[in-house]
Amino acid sequence: MKTMIVCASRYGSTLEIGRWIAERLPWESVDVYPVEKAPEPEGYELVLLGGGVYNEVVSKEIVEYAEKHLTFMKDQKVVLFAVCLDTKGVYMRGKIHGGWNYLKPLLDLFKDQLPIHAGVLSGEINPKKLNEKDYNLLMTFYNKILKRNFTEVPYRTLMNKLEVWEFVEKALSRLEGRF
Ligand SMILES: Cc1cc2nc3c(=O)[nH]c(=O)nc-3n(C[C@H](O)[C@H](O)[C@H](O)COP(=O)(O)O)c2cc1C
């Protein structure tokens, strides 16, 4: 099945996850693209769209790519995923934050042409890779919002190949009409 995986990845983890997905798919023809280099999805039967989460929402670049090619993708099988740290979400003062909420802009786009599968996968923050703006933003988040007392952004990885492969296996079941 000719497959394309498009990843909007500012710091590389979403792209790495895209490659793990490709590794687990049981056919040869799987192309993984960073969104900025992705061609049109023409000719592909299965399209996976993934984006990192920044400031509580999936990357706008992947949403824009999906918007641009939405009509075309009505004839294709689509899988959506977001990559972040807070994959589960939390309840706080009457609201749910994180988790599936992050993927909502993409899910909303596809409400009339339902994706076969979607998920929220675990990523990482590597302070060595961050640009200055994001580094400072995260310091403010940790110290002002979470009220920590960090002197630097901590390295944190939740990257989990098993989780990614389980996600792929679920998508494969859906392709076969199973749940
Ligand atoms: C500026 C910034 C904001 C972030 N905001 C969130 C957030 O709101 N929720 C979350 O769970 N993770 C957040 N993260 C963590 C990213 O989702 C995580 O680093 C992800 O793996 C990034 O993917 P990438 O490496 O493909 O860019 C943030 C990271 C950065 C750098």
The ligand as a MOL file (V3000), in Angstrom:
LIG
                    3D

  0  0  0     0  0            999 V3000
M  V30 BEGIN CTAB
M  V30 COUNTS 31 33 0 0 0
M  V30 BEGIN ATOM
M  V30 1 C 8.0140 25.9210 22.9320 0
M  V30 2 C 7.5000 24.5710 23.2880 0
M  V30 3 C 6.2040 24.4400 23.7580 0
M  V30 4 C 5.7100 23.1710 24.1060 0
M  V30 5 N 4.4290 23.0650 24.5620 0
M  V30 6 C 3.9710 21.8480 24.9210 0
M  V30 7 C 2.6360 21.7240 25.4290 0
M  V30 8 O 1.8560 22.6790 25.5010 0
M  V30 9 N 2.2410 20.4890 25.8260 0
M  V30 10 C 3.0610 19.3730 25.7440 0
M  V30 11 O 2.6420 18.2970 26.1440 0
M  V30 12 N 4.3060 19.4740 25.2180 0
M  V30 13 C 4.7620 20.6880 24.8150 0
M  V30 14 N 6.0290 20.8070 24.3100 0
M  V30 15 C 6.8320 19.5810 24.1240 0
M  V30 16 C 6.8050 19.1590 22.6660 0
M  V30 17 O 5.5170 18.7730 22.2840 0
M  V30 18 C 7.8030 18.0080 22.4760 0
M  V30 19 O 9.0780 18.5480 22.6800 0
M  V30 20 C 7.7050 17.3560 21.1050 0
M  V30 21 O 8.4490 16.1480 21.1670 0
M  V30 22 C 8.2160 18.2860 20.0400 0
M  V30 23 O 8.2670 17.6510 18.7980 0
M  V30 24 P 9.4480 17.9350 17.7540 0
M  V30 25 O 10.7470 17.4240 18.3870 0
M  V30 26 O 9.0750 17.1390 16.5640 0
M  V30 27 O 9.5060 19.4010 17.5040 0
M  V30 28 C 6.5420 22.0300 23.9590 0
M  V30 29 C 7.8310 22.1800 23.4530 0
M  V30 30 C 8.3180 23.4190 23.1120 0
M  V30 31 C 9.7000 23.5460 22.5710 0
M  V30 END ATOM
M  V30 BEGIN BOND
M  V30 1 1 1 2
M  V30 2 1 2 3
M  V30 3 2 2 30
M  V30 4 2 3 4
M  V30 5 1 4 5
M  V30 6 1 4 28
M  V30 7 2 5 6
M  V30 8 1 6 7
M  V30 9 1 6 13
M  V30 10 2 7 8
M  V30 11 1 7 9
M  V30 12 1 9 10
M  V30 13 2 10 11
M  V30 14 1 10 12
M  V30 15 2 12 13
M  V30 16 1 13 14
M  V30 17 1 14 15
M  V30 18 1 14 28
M  V30 19 1 15 16
M  V30 20 1 16 17
M  V30 21 1 16 18
M  V30 22 1 18 19
M  V30 23 1 18 20
M  V30 24 1 20 21
M  V30 25 1 20 22
M  V30 26 1 22 23
M  V30 27 1 23 24
M  V30 28 2 24 25
M  V30 29 1 24 26
M  V30 30 1 24 27
M  V30 31 2 28 29
M  V30 32 1 29 30
M  V30 33 1 30 31
M  V30 END BOND
M  V30 END CTAB
M  END
